[in-house]
């Protein structure tokens, strides 16, 4: 008998740290490190504007910009479930859909991320979830100083 999975539980389980994505981050080069030093970033103002005390990832201020620019990410592109038409309905939805996209770094491929996500979800008992890769492009690192 299949267990029904809540959308919230799936999304929490699919977080990038949970899937092991940060372990695939590529160390930045000395050139990239020196260029980061010149980038202005006021994290106190960022926290004030967004009404937060700390960054969700728990990363410290010294590493925030590098993580933002160079680390793999998992973005929840959309969530859909239940009745969305006019009026109210009090039925439990038969299905829920979460659409995720991942920012890849040079050591990750779409196929590897797909495999990491599937293995991670299965290891936590989420074997009632259908995972479909809709598209995937291999990462290409940009060159510093490039006009593009």
C-alpha positions as CSV (number, residue, x, y, z in Angstrom):
1,X,0.0,0.0,0.0
2,X,1.4,3.4,-1.0
3,X,1.7,6.1,1.6
4,X,0.4,9.5,0.6
5,X,3.1,12.2,0.8
6,X,2.3,15.7,1.7
7,X,3.6,18.4,-0.6
8,X,5.3,20.2,2.3
9,X,7.2,17.0,3.3
10,X,8.4,16.5,-0.3
11,X,9.6,20.1,-0.6
12,X,11.5,19.9,2.7
13,X,13.1,16.6,1.7
14,X,14.1,17.9,-1.7
15,X,16.1,20.9,-0.3
16,X,19.5,21.2,-1.8
17,X,21.4,20.5,1.4
18,X,19.2,17.4,2.0
19,X,20.1,16.1,-1.4
20,X,23.8,16.5,-1.0
21,X,24.2,19.2,-3.6
22,X,26.6,21.5,-1.6
23,X,29.1,18.6,-1.5
24,X,29.5,19.1,-5.3
25,X,30.4,22.8,-5.2
26,X,33.6,23.6,-7.0
27,X,36.1,25.7,-5.1
28,X,36.5,29.1,-6.6
29,X,39.8,30.1,-8.2
30,X,42.1,32.6,-6.7
31,X,41.1,35.0,-9.5
32,X,37.4,34.6,-8.6
33,X,38.2,35.1,-4.9
34,X,40.0,38.3,-5.5
35,X,37.1,39.6,-7.7
36,X,34.6,38.8,-5.0
37,X,36.5,41.0,-2.6
38,X,35.5,44.1,-4.7
39,X,31.8,43.3,-4.9
40,X,29.8,45.5,-2.5
41,X,27.3,43.5,-0.4
42,X,25.5,45.0,2.6
43,X,24.0,41.9,4.3
44,X,22.7,44.0,7.3
45,X,20.7,46.0,4.9
46,X,19.6,42.9,3.0
47,X,18.3,41.3,6.3
48,X,16.6,44.6,7.3
49,X,14.8,44.9,3.9
50,X,13.7,41.3,4.0
51,X,12.8,41.2,7.7
52,X,15.1,38.3,8.5
53,X,17.7,37.7,11.3
54,X,19.8,35.2,9.3
55,X,20.2,33.6,5.9
56,X,18.2,30.4,5.5
57,X,21.3,28.4,4.6
58,X,23.0,29.5,7.8
59,X,26.0,30.6,5.8
60,X,28.0,33.4,7.4
61,X,28.4,36.9,6.0
62,X,32.0,36.2,4.8
63,X,30.9,33.4,2.5
64,X,27.4,34.6,1.5
65,X,28.3,36.1,-1.8
66,X,30.5,33.2,-2.9
67,X,27.7,30.7,-2.0
68,X,25.1,32.9,-3.8
69,X,27.3,33.0,-7.0
70,X,29.0,29.6,-7.0
71,X,27.0,27.0,-5.1
72,X,24.4,24.7,-6.6
73,X,20.8,25.6,-5.8
74,X,17.3,24.1,-5.8
75,X,14.5,26.5,-6.6
76,X,10.8,25.7,-6.1
77,X,9.5,26.9,-9.4
78,X,5.9,26.1,-8.6
79,X,3.5,24.2,-6.4
80,X,0.0,23.0,-7.4
81,X,-2.6,21.0,-5.5
82,X,-6.2,21.0,-4.7
83,X,-9.1,22.9,-6.1
84,X,-8.2,26.2,-7.8
85,X,-11.5,27.2,-9.3
86,X,-14.2,29.6,-8.1
87,X,-15.9,29.0,-4.8
88,X,-14.8,26.7,-2.0
89,X,-14.3,22.9,-2.1
90,X,-13.5,20.8,1.0
91,X,-12.1,17.8,-0.7
92,X,-8.6,16.4,-0.3
93,X,-6.6,16.6,-3.5
94,X,-5.8,13.4,-5.3
95,X,-2.4,14.7,-6.4
96,X,0.1,17.5,-5.8
97,X,2.8,18.7,-8.1
98,X,6.0,20.4,-7.2
99,X,8.2,21.8,-10.0
100,X,11.9,22.2,-9.1
101,X,14.8,23.6,-11.0
102,X,18.4,23.3,-10.0
103,X,21.4,25.5,-10.7
104,X,24.2,23.3,-11.6
105,X,27.9,23.8,-11.1
106,X,30.7,22.2,-13.2
107,X,30.8,19.0,-11.1
108,X,27.1,18.4,-11.5
109,X,25.2,17.1,-14.5
110,X,21.4,17.0,-15.0
111,X,21.6,13.2,-14.8
112,X,23.5,13.2,-11.5
113,X,21.1,15.7,-9.9
114,X,18.2,13.5,-11.1
115,X,19.8,10.5,-9.5
116,X,20.7,12.3,-6.3
117,X,17.2,13.5,-5.9
118,X,15.6,10.1,-6.6
119,X,18.0,8.3,-4.2
120,X,17.5,10.9,-1.5
121,X,13.7,10.7,-1.7
122,X,13.7,6.9,-1.7
123,X,16.0,6.7,1.3
124,X,13.4,8.7,3.2
125,X,10.5,6.6,2.2
126,X,9.2,8.9,-0.5
127,X,8.9,6.1,-3.1
128,X,5.3,7.1,-4.0
129,X,6.5,10.2,-5.8
130,X,6.9,10.3,-9.6
131,X,10.0,12.3,-10.5
132,X,10.3,13.4,-14.1
133,X,13.2,15.4,-15.6
134,X,11.6,17.9,-17.9
135,X,14.8,19.4,-19.3
136,X,18.5,19.6,-18.5
137,X,21.6,21.4,-19.6
138,X,25.1,20.7,-18.6
139,X,26.7,23.6,-16.8
140,X,29.2,25.9,-18.5
141,X,31.2,28.2,-16.2
142,X,31.4,31.8,-17.4
143,X,34.7,33.6,-17.6
144,X,35.3,36.5,-15.3
145,X,35.5,39.7,-17.2
146,X,33.3,38.4,-20.0
147,X,30.8,40.9,-21.4
148,X,28.1,38.2,-21.5
